[in-house]
């Protein structure tokens, strides 16, 4: 019968590219691995893979089982982790993924009261996704996804937690500081600092610059909000950043916000989760704490 061992073998062969490497990863001999798959192939009368030179190439049947493995194994592994949490006295474990670079400070203000209210729940945070945040959510790598750009997908729903406006942060003595709003042409000779996200996913490009075919001469990615605002305050450029972050740092650094375009760019932070997961008490508790915490 098809079982977890078969799924694990197909996944590791795909990951590692060879039977030898897959066997080492699974701590079994190559002959045992081959024998296990051969029995599966004999039972169903189909091949899982075929040789392609020195490499292995999955057949259609093998790719089907691989897809099943990629969907099912993370759920089983997640369940095992939860059971382990129970064994060690924890109520469960909450994994949070974040696609929002500037949301770290907001999240820290959420986690402090949450950890106090739910002392027997483990909490993990990740910002690295192999296939994107939504894929990590559907693959049970995370339980909640924090994102400003929700992607609709069956089985996933989103809860908005707070609204904000994307603005330009500029030095207080910058010519743009005297304007009510910026036009695309105002940025032509500026260095624009943004978080390390592809331009096609940055609203300052997709909603402001690209529609009028405005191409910047200088664009730099900056990892942290603090460094970005320090560079702006030093007159090295301007930054597209949430308005709440500018408000927090304006007085200390000597920066101010300018609306991007006449109507501005309005955004919301959403929490994405799998359908039905909001009935889990400690997940519902995190959602409730998030709604109460303003940026």
Backbone torsions as a table, in degrees:
resi	resn	phi	psi	omega
1	UNK	NA	148.9	176.4
2	UNK	-67.3	127.1	179.9
3	UNK	-139.7	-173.8	-175.1
4	UNK	-61.3	-34.8	-178.5
5	UNK	-60.7	-41.5	178.9
6	UNK	-63.8	-42.4	179.7
7	UNK	-62.3	-43.1	-178.7
8	UNK	-64.2	-39.4	180.0
9	UNK	-64.0	-47.4	-179.8
10	UNK	-61.5	-39.1	179.7
11	UNK	-65.7	-43.9	-177.3
12	UNK	-72.9	-35.0	175.2
13	UNK	-62.0	-40.3	178.0
14	UNK	-66.6	-41.4	-179.1
15	UNK	-67.9	-45.3	-170.6
16	UNK	-91.2	-24.2	175.2
17	UNK	87.4	-3.9	-179.7
18	UNK	-154.2	157.7	177.7
19	UNK	-66.3	-39.5	-178.1
20	UNK	-61.6	-48.8	-179.4
21	UNK	-66.0	-39.0	179.2
22	UNK	-65.5	-41.3	179.2
23	UNK	-62.9	-42.1	178.0
24	UNK	-62.4	-41.8	-179.5
25	UNK	-63.8	-35.5	-177.8
26	UNK	-92.2	-0.1	178.8
27	UNK	59.9	42.6	174.4
28	UNK	-132.0	165.5	176.5
29	UNK	-77.8	155.5	179.2
30	UNK	-62.5	-38.1	-179.5
31	UNK	-65.6	-38.7	178.4
32	UNK	-65.8	-40.6	178.2
33	UNK	-62.1	-48.1	-179.3
34	UNK	-61.9	-40.7	-179.5
35	UNK	-63.4	-40.4	-179.6
36	UNK	-61.8	-45.9	-179.2
37	UNK	-71.3	-34.7	179.3
38	UNK	-63.3	-39.4	177.7
39	UNK	-63.8	-38.8	177.2
40	UNK	-64.3	-44.6	-179.9
41	UNK	-63.1	-40.6	179.6
42	UNK	-65.9	-38.2	-177.9
43	UNK	-64.1	-42.5	-174.7
44	UNK	-101.9	-5.9	176.3
45	UNK	70.6	29.0	178.0
46	UNK	-135.1	153.7	176.3
47	UNK	-93.3	142.8	177.9
48	UNK	-87.8	-31.4	179.4
49	UNK	-153.3	168.0	175.5
50	UNK	-142.1	155.2	-177.3
51	UNK	-74.9	139.3	176.0
52	UNK	-129.9	84.3	-171.2
53	UNK	69.7	-124.7	177.6
54	UNK	-89.3	-7.1	-177.0
55	UNK	-102.0	170.9	175.5
56	UNK	-109.5	140.6	177.4
57	UNK	-122.1	124.9	-179.1
58	UNK	-68.7	140.7	172.5
59	UNK	-78.5	178.6	176.2
60	UNK	-59.6	-40.6	178.2
61	UNK	-65.1	-40.2	178.4
62	UNK	-64.0	-40.8	178.6
63	UNK	-66.6	-34.2	177.4
64	UNK	-63.7	-46.1	179.6
65	UNK	-66.8	-35.1	177.1
66	UNK	-62.1	-44.2	177.7
67	UNK	-60.1	-41.2	176.8
68	UNK	-62.8	-42.8	-179.8
69	UNK	-62.3	-42.4	-178.8
70	UNK	-66.4	-24.7	179.0
71	UNK	-89.2	-39.8	-171.0
72	UNK	-87.8	-41.7	-173.9
73	UNK	-60.3	-43.4	177.5
74	UNK	-59.4	-32.9	179.0
75	UNK	-69.6	-40.9	177.5
76	UNK	-64.8	-44.1	-179.6
77	UNK	-64.2	-37.1	176.9
78	UNK	-64.0	-43.8	179.1
79	UNK	-61.8	-38.9	178.8
80	UNK	-64.5	-38.9	177.9
81	UNK	-64.8	-40.4	179.1
82	UNK	-63.9	-44.2	178.7
83	UNK	-62.4	-37.0	176.9
84	UNK	-64.5	-39.0	177.0
85	UNK	-59.9	-45.5	178.8
86	UNK	-59.3	-42.0	-178.2
87	UNK	-62.0	-34.3	-178.0
88	UNK	-94.0	15.6	173.1
89	UNK	89.5	4.9	177.8
90	UNK	-93.1	148.9	-179.7
91	UNK	-75.1	-28.2	-179.2
92	UNK	171.0	-173.0	-180.0
93	UNK	-136.6	131.8	-178.2
94	UNK	-110.2	119.5	178.8
95	UNK	-104.9	123.6	-177.4
96	UNK	-113.8	132.2	175.0
97	UNK	-111.2	144.7	-175.3
98	UNK	-129.6	120.1	175.1
99	UNK	-102.2	8.3	-174.0
100	UNK	-114.3	100.8	-177.4
101	UNK	-56.3	-45.0	-176.9
102	UNK	-80.8	2.9	-175.4
103	UNK	-85.2	-2.1	-175.2
104	UNK	-59.4	-43.4	-178.4
105	UNK	-65.9	-39.2	176.9
106	UNK	-63.6	-43.9	-177.9
107	UNK	-62.2	-38.0	179.3
108	UNK	-62.0	-33.6	178.6
109	UNK	-74.7	-18.0	175.7
110	UNK	-85.1	-42.7	-173.0
111	UNK	-67.9	-31.8	-178.2
112	UNK	-60.3	-54.5	178.1
113	UNK	-68.4	-29.9	-179.8
114	UNK	-65.6	-44.6	-179.8
115	UNK	-64.6	-31.5	177.6
116	UNK	-72.2	-35.9	-177.9
117	UNK	-79.3	-28.0	-177.7
118	UNK	-124.6	70.7	-174.7
119	UNK	-68.0	-18.5	-177.9
120	UNK	-101.4	18.9	177.4
121	UNK	-115.2	127.5	175.3
122	UNK	-76.1	151.7	-177.5
123	UNK	-135.8	127.8	178.3
124	UNK	-128.8	148.9	179.6
125	UNK	-130.3	135.8	175.2
126	UNK	-137.7	146.2	174.9
127	UNK	-122.2	7.1	-178.4
128	UNK	-112.4	120.1	-179.2
129	UNK	-124.3	132.5	179.9
130	UNK	-67.9	-35.4	-176.3
131	UNK	-128.5	18.8	-178.2
132	UNK	101.9	159.6	-174.9
133	UNK	-63.8	-42.7	-178.8
134	UNK	-65.4	-40.1	177.6
135	UNK	-63.1	-38.0	177.3
136	UNK	-64.8	-35.6	179.3
137	UNK	-70.4	-48.1	-179.8
138	UNK	-68.7	-26.5	178.9
139	UNK	-87.8	7.4	177.1
140	UNK	64.3	22.0	172.2
141	UNK	-76.2	-28.6	176.9
142	UNK	-135.2	165.0	179.7
143	UNK	-107.0	-29.6	-180.0
144	UNK	-135.9	136.0	177.4
145	UNK	-113.5	122.8	175.7
146	UNK	-94.3	118.9	-174.6
147	UNK	-150.9	144.5	172.5
148	UNK	-89.6	-5.4	-175.0
149	UNK	-131.1	77.9	-177.8
150	UNK	-65.3	137.4	177.0
151	UNK	-110.9	118.1	-177.8
152	UNK	-67.1	135.6	-179.9
153	UNK	-157.5	139.5	178.4
154	UNK	-56.0	136.9	178.3
155	UNK	87.6	-3.1	-179.5
156	UNK	-122.5	137.6	172.5
157	UNK	-135.1	161.4	-173.1
158	UNK	-125.6	144.2	175.8
159	UNK	-119.4	118.5	176.1
160	UNK	-71.3	136.4	-178.8
161	UNK	-113.2	-32.3	171.1
162	UNK	-161.9	153.5	179.9
163	UNK	-100.6	153.5	174.9
164	UNK	-154.6	174.1	177.2
165	UNK	-121.1	133.2	173.4
166	UNK	-79.2	125.9	-175.9
167	UNK	-129.9	170.9	170.7
168	UNK	-93.5	128.9	170.4
169	UNK	-92.8	125.3	-178.4
170	UNK	-134.1	156.9	173.9
171	UNK	-63.1	152.0	-176.8
172	UNK	-64.3	-24.6	-179.6
173	UNK	-98.3	13.3	179.2
174	UNK	-78.7	143.3	177.3
175	UNK	-53.3	-33.7	179.5
176	UNK	-66.4	-22.0	-178.4
177	UNK	-66.2	-18.5	179.8
178	UNK	-89.5	-7.2	-177.1
179	UNK	-94.5	152.1	176.9
180	UNK	-75.7	-31.0	175.7
181	UNK	-155.9	157.1	-179.1
182	UNK	-93.8	148.2	172.4
183	UNK	-105.5	156.3	179.8
184	UNK	-52.8	-40.1	-178.2
185	UNK	-62.7	-24.0	-179.6
186	UNK	-64.7	-18.8	-176.3
187	UNK	-99.6	-2.0	-175.1
188	UNK	-55.7	-42.7	-176.7
189	UNK	-101.4	10.8	179.8
190	UNK	-96.2	157.9	165.9
191	UNK	-92.7	121.6	-179.1
192	UNK	-100.5	122.5	176.5
193	UNK	-96.0	131.1	174.8
194	UNK	-137.3	167.6	173.5
195	UNK	-68.7	158.5	-176.5
196	UNK	-74.0	73.5	178.9
197	UNK	-127.9	141.1	178.9
198	UNK	-55.4	140.7	-178.7
199	UNK	-52.6	-32.9	-179.3
200	UNK	-68.2	-8.8	176.2
201	UNK	-112.7	8.1	179.5
202	UNK	-102.7	124.2	-175.7
203	UNK	-65.1	-29.5	179.1
204	UNK	-63.2	-27.9	174.9
205	UNK	-84.8	-54.8	-171.5
206	UNK	-68.3	-31.9	-176.7
207	UNK	-104.3	-11.3	-172.1
208	UNK	-124.6	-52.2	-173.3
209	UNK	-90.0	-48.5	-174.9
210	UNK	-63.6	-41.4	-178.6
211	UNK	-57.8	-25.0	178.5
212	UNK	-109.5	15.8	176.3
213	UNK	57.2	40.7	178.8
214	UNK	-94.0	118.1	-177.4
215	UNK	-109.3	122.2	-178.2
216	UNK	-76.1	148.3	175.3
217	UNK	-83.9	-28.1	-175.5
218	UNK	-136.5	123.1	178.1
219	UNK	-142.2	125.4	-179.5
220	UNK	-127.1	140.9	174.2
221	UNK	-91.1	133.3	178.2
222	UNK	-125.0	132.8	-173.9
223	UNK	-69.9	-41.7	-170.5
224	UNK	-117.7	150.2	177.2
225	UNK	-62.5	-41.6	-176.9
226	UNK	-59.9	-47.7	179.3
227	UNK	-65.2	-39.0	-180.0
228	UNK	-59.5	-47.6	-178.2
229	UNK	-71.5	-31.1	175.0
230	UNK	-63.4	-42.1	178.4
231	UNK	-64.6	-40.6	177.3
232	UNK	-62.6	-47.5	-178.4
233	UNK	-61.2	-29.9	179.8
234	UNK	-82.6	2.2	177.8
235	UNK	79.4	20.5	-178.3
236	UNK	-85.9	-10.3	-179.2
237	UNK	164.8	-166.7	178.2
238	UNK	-125.5	164.7	-175.5
239	UNK	-137.1	142.5	170.9
240	UNK	-92.2	118.0	-167.2
241	UNK	-153.9	152.0	176.7
242	UNK	-60.6	143.4	-175.1
243	UNK	-62.6	-30.8	-176.5
244	UNK	-67.9	-29.8	178.4
245	UNK	-71.5	-36.3	176.7
246	UNK	-65.8	-42.3	179.9
247	UNK	-59.2	-38.3	-178.3
248	UNK	-66.9	-33.7	-171.5
249	UNK	-108.6	-6.0	-170.9
250	UNK	-55.6	-52.5	-174.5
251	UNK	-64.9	-42.7	-175.4
252	UNK	-70.7	-35.8	-173.0
253	UNK	-99.9	-18.3	-176.3
254	UNK	78.7	44.2	175.4
255	UNK	-122.8	161.1	175.2
256	UNK	-142.2	164.7	-177.5
257	UNK	-101.3	147.3	176.8
258	UNK	-130.2	134.0	180.0
259	UNK	-63.3	141.9	178.3
260	UNK	-93.2	102.7	-176.1
261	UNK	80.4	165.2	-174.8
262	UNK	-63.5	-37.2	-177.4
263	UNK	-94.4	-11.0	-178.0
264	UNK	76.7	173.2	177.7
265	UNK	-116.9	106.9	-176.9
266	UNK	-92.8	135.3	-176.5
267	UNK	-135.4	166.0	173.9
268	UNK	-139.6	144.3	171.6
269	UNK	-90.9	130.5	-179.0
270	UNK	-117.9	150.5	169.7
271	UNK	-107.7	118.9	178.1
272	UNK	-98.4	139.1	177.3
273	UNK	-151.4	162.2	-179.9
274	UNK	-72.5	144.6	178.6
275	UNK	-55.6	130.7	178.4
276	UNK	94.7	-20.5	-176.8
277	UNK	-71.1	-20.1	-179.7
278	UNK	-73.4	-2.6	173.3
279	UNK	-87.3	-11.7	174.5
280	UNK	-72.0	125.9	-168.2
281	UNK	-59.1	-43.1	-176.2
282	UNK	-75.9	-20.8	171.9
283	UNK	-75.3	-44.0	176.2
284	UNK	-59.9	-35.5	177.9
285	UNK	-64.2	-39.3	178.0
286	UNK	-66.6	-40.5	178.8
287	UNK	-61.6	-42.3	-179.2
288	UNK	-65.6	-42.9	177.8
289	UNK	-63.5	-38.0	-179.7
290	UNK	-63.5	-41.2	-178.9
291	UNK	-64.6	-28.1	-177.2
292	UNK	-85.4	-10.7	-173.0
293	UNK	-104.1	113.5	178.6
294	UNK	-86.8	155.5	179.1
295	UNK	-70.2	NA	NA
